[in-house]
Amino acid sequence: MGKRGTLVIAASLRKRYGFEDGADVVQEATPEGVLIRPAATVPLRVYSDQDRAMFLLNNACSVEEYEAARQAVRAMGLDPDKTKHRPFV
């Protein structure tokens, strides 16, 4: 173990368990010691303000909700008329 807590895992174990340079890992305390295993990561999509505005406008279920969504979009600093969506009819 290094001065700052860096652990060196043998190459044979890294290969066997799929640890690659920069891989995410989970560390858990167990009665036997510390368990280190690969972390499962799931990519997330980060929505833009335009995306959120479109969701607000498209999910309105009444005229009142649509008008509230338009106000919310304006509060975001966006123009609801320039936001791609299907207008509430």
C-alpha positions as CSV (number, residue, x, y, z in Angstrom):
1,M,0.0,0.0,0.0
2,G,1.3,3.5,-0.9
3,K,1.5,6.5,1.4
4,R,-1.9,7.9,0.2
5,G,-3.7,4.5,0.4
6,T,-3.0,3.5,-3.1
7,L,-3.3,-0.3,-3.6
8,V,-1.5,-2.3,-6.2
9,I,-3.5,-5.2,-7.5
10,A,-1.6,-8.0,-9.2
11,A,-1.9,-8.0,-13.0
12,S,-3.3,-11.6,-13.0
13,L,-6.1,-10.5,-10.7
14,R,-6.8,-7.3,-12.7
15,K,-7.1,-9.3,-15.9
16,R,-9.2,-12.0,-14.2
17,Y,-11.7,-9.6,-12.8
18,G,-11.7,-7.0,-15.6
19,F,-10.0,-4.1,-13.7
20,E,-8.7,-1.6,-16.3
21,D,-6.8,1.6,-15.8
22,G,-9.3,4.2,-14.5
23,A,-12.0,1.6,-13.9
24,D,-14.7,2.4,-11.3
25,V,-14.7,0.1,-8.3
26,V,-16.9,-0.5,-5.2
27,Q,-15.3,-0.9,-1.8
28,E,-17.2,-2.6,0.9
29,A,-16.3,-3.4,4.5
30,T,-17.0,-7.1,5.3
31,P,-16.3,-9.2,8.4
32,E,-13.3,-10.7,6.5
33,G,-11.8,-7.4,5.4
34,V,-12.3,-5.0,2.5
35,L,-14.0,-6.3,-0.7
36,I,-13.1,-4.5,-3.9
37,R,-15.1,-5.3,-7.0
38,P,-15.9,-3.7,-10.4
39,A,-18.6,-1.1,-10.3
40,A,-21.5,-1.3,-12.7
41,T,-22.0,2.1,-14.2
42,V,-24.9,3.2,-16.3
43,P,-24.6,6.1,-18.7
44,L,-27.0,9.0,-17.9
45,R,-28.4,11.5,-20.3
46,V,-28.2,15.1,-19.3
47,Y,-31.1,17.0,-20.6
48,S,-30.7,20.6,-21.9
49,D,-33.0,23.4,-20.9
50,Q,-34.6,23.1,-24.4
51,D,-35.3,19.4,-23.7
52,R,-36.9,20.1,-20.3
53,A,-39.0,22.9,-21.9
54,M,-40.2,20.5,-24.6
55,F,-41.1,17.9,-22.0
56,L,-43.1,20.5,-20.0
57,L,-45.0,21.6,-23.0
58,N,-45.7,18.2,-24.5
59,N,-46.9,16.7,-21.2
60,A,-49.6,19.2,-20.5
61,C,-53.0,17.5,-20.2
62,S,-55.3,20.6,-20.1
63,V,-55.3,24.1,-21.4
64,E,-54.5,25.3,-17.8
65,E,-51.5,22.9,-17.6
66,Y,-50.3,24.0,-21.0
67,E,-50.4,27.7,-20.0
68,A,-48.6,26.9,-16.8
69,A,-46.0,25.0,-18.8
70,R,-45.6,28.0,-21.1
71,Q,-45.0,30.2,-18.0
72,A,-42.5,27.8,-16.6
73,V,-40.6,27.8,-20.0
74,R,-40.6,31.6,-20.0
75,A,-39.2,31.5,-16.4
76,M,-36.4,29.3,-17.7
77,G,-35.5,32.2,-20.0
78,L,-36.8,30.4,-23.1
79,D,-39.5,31.3,-25.6
80,P,-42.2,28.6,-25.7
81,D,-43.1,29.6,-29.2
82,K,-39.5,28.8,-30.3
83,T,-39.4,25.5,-28.4
84,K,-40.0,22.4,-30.5
85,H,-43.2,20.8,-29.3
86,R,-46.7,20.0,-30.4
87,P,-49.0,22.8,-29.3
88,F,-51.9,21.8,-27.0
89,V,-55.2,21.8,-29.0
